[in-house]
């Protein structure tokens, strides 16, 4: 059986990878290797619309919403899984989300436990990594209560 070649070429500054797949979505075209962990990923940050908060870019999601991406961007040494600076940089809920979400190639083993964040007005659980919310001091407000508070302020 013949071995499949896995060569890379450059076209318009983008690396093309034969026989490779994005480690997050599985696509096989327009791939690059991540700077942080040397994994194949979609070269799709150019399609992100500023301030849309869309989560449709594999590359952007890994870079912005994982401990791996954060660890690399901050220039920390060693493995992100063992980094005390990364651990101290986030509230536990965000740390766990960044270490275990689907934008990771390797997920955090044995993440620490935490109490869910609740809205200071209505008591609804706020998932800090996924839901919209506002913060005032140490108080968190869900989207609904944030909007109500804003309407009252504008009156």
C-alpha positions as CSV (number, residue, x, y, z in Angstrom):
1,X,0.0,0.0,0.0
2,X,1.4,3.4,-1.0
3,X,1.9,6.0,1.7
4,X,0.1,9.2,1.3
5,X,2.4,12.3,1.1
6,X,1.7,15.1,3.6
7,X,3.5,18.0,2.0
8,X,2.8,21.6,2.6
9,X,2.9,24.4,0.0
10,X,2.3,28.1,0.1
11,X,-0.2,30.0,-2.0
12,X,-1.1,33.6,-1.2
13,X,0.6,33.3,2.2
14,X,-1.7,30.4,3.3
15,X,-0.3,27.0,4.0
16,X,-2.1,24.1,2.2
17,X,-1.9,20.8,3.8
18,X,-2.4,17.5,1.9
19,X,-4.0,14.8,4.0
20,X,-4.6,17.0,7.0
21,X,-7.7,18.1,8.9
22,X,-8.6,20.9,11.3
23,X,-8.4,19.3,14.7
24,X,-11.6,21.2,15.7
25,X,-14.0,21.0,12.8
26,X,-12.5,18.4,10.5
27,X,-12.2,20.6,7.4
28,X,-9.4,19.8,5.1
29,X,-8.9,23.1,3.2
30,X,-7.1,26.4,4.1
31,X,-5.3,25.0,7.1
32,X,-2.4,26.4,9.2
33,X,-0.6,25.2,12.3
34,X,-1.4,26.9,15.6
35,X,1.5,28.9,17.0
36,X,0.7,27.7,20.6
37,X,0.4,23.9,20.2
38,X,1.4,23.2,16.6
39,X,-2.0,21.6,15.6
40,X,-3.7,21.9,12.2
41,X,-6.5,24.4,12.3
42,X,-8.7,26.4,9.8
43,X,-7.1,29.6,8.6
44,X,-10.4,31.4,9.0
45,X,-9.8,34.5,11.2
46,X,-10.2,36.7,8.2
47,X,-13.9,35.8,7.9
48,X,-14.6,37.0,11.5
49,X,-16.7,40.2,11.5
50,X,-15.5,42.6,14.2
51,X,-17.7,43.0,17.2
52,X,-20.1,40.2,16.0
53,X,-19.0,38.0,18.9
54,X,-19.6,35.1,16.5
55,X,-17.9,31.8,17.4
56,X,-17.5,30.6,13.8
57,X,-13.7,30.8,13.5
58,X,-11.8,27.7,14.6
59,X,-8.5,29.7,14.7
60,X,-10.0,32.6,16.6
61,X,-11.9,30.4,19.1
62,X,-8.8,28.4,19.9
63,X,-6.6,31.5,20.3
64,X,-9.1,33.6,22.4
65,X,-11.2,31.0,24.3
66,X,-8.7,28.4,25.5
67,X,-6.0,28.3,28.2
68,X,-3.6,27.0,25.5
69,X,-4.1,30.2,23.4
70,X,-3.9,32.5,26.5
71,X,-0.8,30.7,27.8
72,X,1.0,31.3,24.5
73,X,-0.2,34.9,24.0
74,X,1.1,35.8,27.5
75,X,4.5,34.2,26.8
76,X,4.2,31.8,29.8
77,X,6.7,28.9,29.9
78,X,6.0,25.2,30.3
79,X,2.7,23.4,29.7
80,X,-0.5,25.4,30.1
81,X,-2.0,22.6,32.1
82,X,0.6,23.2,34.9
83,X,0.8,27.0,34.7
84,X,0.0,28.7,38.0
85,X,0.0,32.1,36.3
86,X,-2.8,30.9,34.0
87,X,-4.7,29.5,36.9
88,X,-4.5,32.8,38.8
89,X,-5.5,34.9,35.8
90,X,-9.2,33.8,35.7
91,X,-12.1,33.1,38.0
92,X,-12.4,29.4,38.5
93,X,-15.5,29.1,36.3
94,X,-13.8,30.9,33.3
95,X,-10.6,28.9,33.9
96,X,-12.6,25.6,33.7
97,X,-14.5,26.8,30.6
98,X,-11.2,27.8,28.8
99,X,-9.6,24.5,29.7
100,X,-12.5,22.2,28.8
101,X,-14.5,23.7,25.9
102,X,-14.7,22.3,22.4
103,X,-12.1,24.8,21.1
104,X,-9.3,22.8,22.8
105,X,-7.3,20.1,21.2
106,X,-6.4,18.8,24.6
107,X,-8.8,19.4,27.5
108,X,-7.9,20.1,31.1
109,X,-7.9,16.9,33.1
110,X,-9.6,17.0,36.6
111,X,-10.8,20.6,36.4
112,X,-11.4,22.3,39.8
113,X,-15.0,22.5,41.0
114,X,-16.8,25.8,41.5
115,X,-20.1,27.2,42.5
116,X,-22.2,28.5,39.5
117,X,-22.4,32.2,39.1
118,X,-25.9,33.6,39.7
119,X,-27.5,36.8,38.7
120,X,-27.6,39.3,41.6
121,X,-31.1,40.4,40.7
122,X,-33.1,37.3,39.8
123,X,-30.8,34.4,40.9
124,X,-30.6,32.8,37.4
125,X,-27.5,30.8,36.7
126,X,-25.1,32.6,34.4
127,X,-22.7,30.5,32.4
128,X,-19.8,32.9,32.2
129,X,-18.1,31.3,29.2
130,X,-21.3,31.2,27.1
131,X,-24.0,33.6,28.3
132,X,-24.2,37.3,28.1
133,X,-24.0,39.2,31.4
134,X,-22.8,42.5,32.9
135,X,-20.7,43.1,36.0
136,X,-20.9,45.8,38.6
137,X,-18.1,45.4,41.2
138,X,-18.5,41.8,42.3
139,X,-22.1,41.5,41.3
140,X,-23.1,39.7,38.1
141,X,-26.4,40.4,36.2
142,X,-27.9,38.1,33.5
143,X,-28.7,39.6,30.1
144,X,-32.4,40.1,31.0
145,X,-31.6,41.9,34.3
146,X,-28.8,43.9,32.6
147,X,-31.2,45.2,30.0
148,X,-33.8,46.1,32.7
149,X,-31.1,47.9,34.7
150,X,-30.0,49.8,31.6
151,X,-33.6,50.8,30.7
152,X,-34.1,52.2,34.2
153,X,-30.9,54.1,34.0
154,X,-31.8,55.7,30.7
155,X,-35.3,56.9,31.9
